[in-house]
Amino acid sequence: MELTPASELSLRALSTVFARSFEGYFVNLPDVPALFDARVRSEHISLEESRIARVDGEPVGLVLMARRGRVSRVAGMGLMPAYRNRKLGGAMLRPLMDEARARGDSRMMLEVIEQNTAGVKLYERLGFQRVRRLVGFVGTPAAEPATLEEVEPRECALLLPDGLPWQLAPATVAGLALPARAFKLGPAVAVIADVSAPTLALRSFVVEPEARGKGHGRRLLRALAAAWPGKPLAVGAVVPEGLCDRFFLGAGFSYPALSQLEMSHDLAS
């Protein structure tokens, strides 16, 4: 197996390799170049530092590497079904860990589906430690029409605190572009990944600090349900456990089947 820069492939080809590398995985990752491009831009993925795994010259998997400051993140690592269970994962990631150390990065992080026991064990063998559990929510609030103001995702990002997981961080939310759209109702703001999708995926949701605990968030949920009737709302498993449980569970949401673990490796140790 050899590793080559992901930047050598076109965006369309990378989208296909990405989708095939997660075929049969816990979640569906479609081959849609526009969605792959949005992921690369908003999550600060470096295609020059990401790698394609090749066997006899043919792509069999990939590692997507994102960077912010002195922190690197494994934004996705997968192998096509025929090449799984061959102990290739460590051989794919160790060189990127060495490269991160060499350029002076202080830490590498990632998220892995908690139910993916083989993946969790692999990362632990490589020295990653569990930081926190990440959960999601799904529900269909009662509809209550209200006039939503469309704003830029940046308005939501400006209200977010530091210390959130990579996919919820202000830098990620601020970088979202169409089809992601942000809507405001009073002091509450939500960012939806794609309003045309069967499920309204909430990429971010926040209420101005001084207005919290007064029902503004729930009114926004009900207004979204009224604007797109019949569509459930969902939050991916990227929320630190305990951060929003009371709010979403109190609004009638429930936990989905899958959760994630945020893991970190101190590259200086």
C-alpha positions in Angstrom: 0.0 0.0 0.0 1.2 3.5 -0.8 -0.2 6.9 0.3 -0.5 9.8 -2.2 -1.8 13.4 -1.7 -5.6 13.7 -2.1 -4.9 16.9 -4.0 -3.8 14.8 -7.0 -7.5 13.8 -7.7 -10.3 15.9 -8.9 -13.1 16.9 -6.4 -15.5 14.6 -8.3 -13.1 11.6 -8.0 -12.4 12.3 -4.4 -16.2 12.4 -3.6 -16.5 8.9 -5.2 -13.5 7.5 -3.2 -14.9 9.0 0.0 -18.3 7.4 -0.6 -16.9 4.0 -1.5 -14.6 4.1 1.5 -17.6 4.4 3.8 -19.8 2.0 1.9 -21.8 -0.2 4.3 -20.7 2.0 7.2 -22.9 3.1 10.2 -24.2 6.2 8.3 -24.8 6.8 4.7 -22.3 9.1 3.0 -23.5 9.7 -0.5 -21.3 10.4 -3.6 -22.3 14.1 -4.0 -19.4 16.3 -5.1 -21.1 19.5 -3.9 -21.6 18.1 -0.4 -18.0 16.8 -0.3 -16.8 20.3 -1.4 -18.9 21.9 1.4 -17.3 19.5 4.0 -13.8 20.4 2.8 -14.4 24.1 2.9 -16.3 24.4 6.2 -14.1 21.9 8.2 -10.8 23.3 6.9 -9.7 20.0 5.3 -6.4 20.2 3.6 -6.4 18.1 0.4 -2.7 18.5 0.1 -2.2 16.9 3.5 -5.0 14.3 3.2 -4.0 11.0 1.7 -5.4 8.4 -0.8 -4.5 4.8 0.0 -3.5 2.9 -3.1 -2.9 -0.8 -3.9 -1.3 -1.5 -7.3 -2.0 2.2 -8.1 -5.7 2.0 -7.5 -7.5 4.0 -4.7 -8.7 1.7 -1.9 -9.3 4.2 0.8 -8.5 7.7 2.1 -7.6 9.8 5.2 -9.0 13.3 5.3 -6.9 15.7 7.4 -8.1 19.1 8.7 -6.1 21.8 10.4 -6.7 24.8 12.5 -3.7 26.5 14.2 -1.5 23.8 15.7 -4.3 21.3 15.9 -4.9 18.5 13.3 -8.1 16.5 12.9 -8.8 13.2 11.2 -11.9 14.4 9.4 -12.6 10.9 7.9 -10.7 7.7 7.4 -12.1 4.7 5.6 -11.3 1.7 3.3 -13.3 0.2 0.6 -15.0 -3.1 1.7 -12.6 -5.5 0.0 -9.6 -4.0 1.9 -11.0 -3.9 5.4 -9.8 -6.2 8.2 -6.3 -6.2 6.8 -4.8 -4.0 9.5 -4.2 -1.1 7.1 -5.7 1.6 9.3 -2.6 2.1 11.4 -0.4 2.1 8.3 -2.6 4.9 6.9 -2.7 7.1 10.0 0.8 6.8 11.5 2.6 8.6 8.7 0.2 11.5 9.0 0.8 11.6 12.8 4.5 11.8 12.1 4.0 14.6 9.6 1.9 16.5 12.1 4.7 16.2 14.7 7.3 17.3 12.2 5.4 20.5 11.4 5.0 21.3 15.1 1.3 20.5 15.6 0.6 20.1 19.3 -2.5 17.8 19.1 -4.4 15.5 16.7 -8.1 14.9 17.3 -10.9 12.9 15.7 -14.5 11.6 16.3 -15.4 8.0 15.9 -18.8 6.4 16.2 -19.0 4.8 19.6 -20.6 1.6 18.3 -17.7 1.1 15.9 -15.7 -0.9 18.5 -13.0 -1.9 16.0 -12.4 1.8 15.1 -12.3 2.8 18.8 -9.7 0.1 19.5 -7.6 1.1 16.6 -7.4 4.7 17.7 -6.7 3.7 21.3 -3.8 1.5 20.1 -2.4 4.5 18.2 -2.4 6.5 21.4 -5.7 8.5 21.2 -7.5 9.0 24.4 -11.2 9.6 25.0 -12.2 13.2 25.6 -16.0 13.2 25.8 -19.1 11.5 24.5 -21.0 13.2 21.7 -24.8 12.7 21.2 -27.5 13.8 18.8 -31.2 14.4 18.9 -34.2 13.8 16.7 -37.8 14.9 17.0 -40.8 16.5 15.3 -41.9 19.6 17.3 -45.5 20.8 17.2 -45.8 23.4 14.4 -46.3 27.0 15.3 -46.1 29.5 12.4 -43.8 32.6 12.9 -42.0 34.9 10.6 -38.4 33.7 10.2 -35.6 36.1 9.3 -33.0 34.5 7.0 -29.5 35.5 8.1 -26.0 34.4 7.4 -24.6 31.4 9.3 -21.9 33.7 10.7 -24.6 35.3 12.9 -25.1 32.0 14.6 -21.3 31.4 14.8 -20.8 34.7 16.6 -22.9 33.5 19.5 -21.2 30.1 19.9 -18.8 29.5 22.8 -15.2 28.2 22.5 -14.4 24.6 23.3 -17.0 23.0 21.1 -16.3 19.9 18.9 -14.8 20.7 15.5 -18.1 20.3 13.6 -19.9 22.7 15.9 -17.1 25.2 16.4 -17.6 28.8 15.4 -15.1 28.5 12.6 -17.0 25.6 11.1 -20.4 27.2 11.3 -19.1 30.5 9.9 -17.7 28.7 6.9 -21.0 27.0 5.9 -22.4 28.0 2.5 -25.5 27.0 0.4 -27.4 24.7 0.6 -26.9 25.5 4.4 -29.2 28.3 5.5 -29.6 30.2 8.8 -32.8 31.4 10.3 -33.5 33.8 13.2 -36.5 34.3 15.4 -36.0 36.9 18.0 -32.8 36.0 19.9 -32.6 32.4 18.6 -30.7 31.3 15.5 -30.6 28.0 13.7 -28.5 26.7 10.8 -30.1 24.0 8.6 -27.9 21.9 6.3 -30.4 21.7 3.5 -34.1 22.6 3.7 -34.9 20.5 0.6 -33.8 17.3 2.4 -36.4 14.9 3.9 -35.0 15.6 7.4 -34.1 19.1 8.6 -30.5 18.6 9.9 -29.6 21.3 12.4 -26.0 22.2 11.9 -26.1 24.7 14.7 -28.6 26.1 17.2 -28.1 28.9 19.7 -29.9 31.5 21.7 -28.3 34.8 22.8 -26.9 34.3 26.3 -29.1 36.9 28.1 -32.3 35.4 26.6 -31.8 31.8 27.5 -34.3 29.9 29.6 -37.2 32.0 28.3 -38.7 29.7 25.6 -37.1 31.4 22.6 -35.3 28.2 21.5 -38.5 26.1 21.6 -40.4 28.8 19.6 -37.8 28.6 16.9 -38.0 24.8 16.8 -41.8 25.1 16.4 -41.5 27.8 13.7 -39.1 25.6 11.7 -41.6 22.7 12.0 -44.3 25.0 10.6 -42.1 26.3 7.8 -41.4 22.8 6.6 -44.3 20.7 7.7 -44.0 17.0 8.1 -40.2 17.0 8.2 -38.5 15.8 11.4 -35.6 17.8 12.8 -32.3 16.1 13.7 -29.0 17.1 15.3 -26.0 14.9 14.4 -24.1 13.1 17.2 -21.6 16.0 17.6 -23.0 17.6 20.7 -21.1 17.1 24.0 -23.2 14.9 26.3 -25.0 17.0 28.9 -24.7 20.3 27.0 -28.1 20.4 25.3 -29.8 17.3 26.6 -32.2 19.1 28.9 -33.3 21.5 26.1 -33.9 19.0 23.3 -35.3 16.2 25.5 -37.6 18.7 27.1 -38.8 19.7 23.6 -39.8 16.2 22.9 -36.7 15.0 21.0 -35.0 11.7 21.7 -31.5 10.2 21.2 -30.8 8.5 17.9 -29.2 5.0 17.9 -25.6 6.2 17.3 -23.3 8.3 19.4 -19.7 9.4 19.0 -16.5 9.6 21.0 -14.2 12.6 20.6 -10.6 11.5 21.0 -7.3 13.3 21.2 -3.6 12.6 20.9 -1.0 14.8 22.5 1.6 14.9 19.8 4.2 16.5 22.0 4.3 13.5 24.5 
